[in-house]
Every structure is written in C-alpha cells, then in structure tokens.
Amino acid sequence: MFDQINTKAPENFRRFGMREDNAITERLPRFAGSVEVTKERFTFVRSGSYPESIFAHHSAIAPAVLDQLEVGSDVNFRVRFNRAGPVAIDMQLGRQID
C-alpha cells in the first residue's frame, strides 16, 4: 500500500514524517525491535510488527539514546507515517514497552 501511495501521490504529499500525532497514531502502542543499520543522520529498525525496515531520523531520537545506539541494540519506539511507510520516533533502549 505504501508503495502505491509513494508512486501515485503528489510529490509534496507527506515527504517527511508527521510532526504531531493524529487520531490514529495517538492510539498506536509502542513497538519493539532492534537496530539494523545506523548511519550519520538516520537509523533503520527491524520489528516483527512490520515486514520492512522502519526509518528513524536522528532528529527524532533523544541525544542520550542516540549516543548508545549500535547495530543489534534492542529498542522500543512509537510510529508516525510518511508517504513511504512508518517512521520510528521517541526511540528508547530496551524491548520493554510501557
């Protein structure tokens, strides 16, 4: 579904993740996963809740958490969406979900 949205939506439609929750994202639980890739400005997380890697921009991760992230780290996070799919925000270390 996100592939079709990304292909068919106007170029300016949700290029970036939402800045605030909406009626759907505020009801979603925290998800658990592990860091798959980490680069200079972004990270990808794998989670059993979604079949593909989930993007996380470093601006949406607290600096104290970001300093400790490495490939294989267990994390939990909230999601919002952009045109290509879920985007991890509010990432915390550990699989424990509140």
C-alpha positions in Angstrom: 0.0 0.0 0.0 2.8 2.5 0.9 4.5 1.8 -2.4 1.3 2.8 -4.3 1.0 6.0 -2.1 4.6 6.8 -2.8 4.2 6.3 -6.5 0.8 7.9 -7.1 0.6 10.7 -4.5 1.6 14.3 -5.4 5.3 15.0 -4.9 4.7 17.2 -1.9 2.4 14.7 0.0 3.9 13.7 3.3 7.5 13.7 2.1 8.6 13.8 5.8 7.1 12.1 8.9 4.3 13.9 10.7 5.3 16.4 13.3 2.4 15.7 15.6 0.1 12.7 16.3 -3.2 12.4 14.7 -6.3 10.4 15.7 -4.7 7.2 14.5 -1.1 7.5 15.6 -2.1 8.7 19.1 -3.8 5.3 19.7 -1.0 3.1 18.5 1.1 1.3 21.1 4.9 1.4 21.4 6.6 -1.2 19.2 9.8 -3.2 19.9 12.6 -4.0 17.5 16.3 -3.9 17.0 18.7 -1.6 15.2 19.5 -3.0 11.8 21.6 -0.1 10.3 22.8 3.2 11.7 24.3 6.0 9.6 25.3 9.6 10.2 21.7 11.0 10.2 19.4 8.1 10.3 18.8 4.6 11.6 16.8 1.6 10.4 15.0 -0.7 12.8 13.6 -4.2 12.3 10.4 -5.1 14.1 8.1 -8.1 13.9 5.2 -5.6 13.6 6.2 -4.5 10.1 7.7 -6.6 7.2 10.3 -4.0 6.1 12.9 -1.9 7.9 11.5 1.2 9.7 13.2 4.5 9.1 14.2 6.7 12.1 15.7 10.2 11.6 18.2 11.0 14.3 16.4 14.3 15.0 13.5 12.2 16.4 15.8 10.3 18.8 17.0 11.8 22.1 20.7 12.5 22.1 21.3 10.3 25.2 19.7 7.4 23.4 21.4 8.1 20.1 24.8 8.0 21.7 24.2 4.4 22.8 22.6 3.0 19.6 24.5 0.4 17.7 23.6 -2.4 15.3 21.8 -5.1 17.2 20.6 -2.8 20.0 17.1 -3.6 21.3 14.8 -0.6 21.2 11.2 0.4 21.6 9.6 3.3 19.8 6.4 5.0 18.6 5.4 5.4 15.0 4.1 8.1 12.7 3.9 7.8 8.9 5.2 9.5 5.8 4.4 8.6 2.2 6.7 5.6 2.2 5.5 4.0 5.4 6.1 4.0 9.2 8.7 6.3 10.8 10.1 5.5 14.2 10.0 8.3 16.8 10.6 8.6 20.5 13.0 5.7 20.4 14.2 4.2 23.7 16.7 1.5 24.5 15.4 -1.9 25.5 12.5 -4.0 24.4 10.4 -3.1 27.4 7.2 -1.4 26.3 5.3 0.7 28.7 
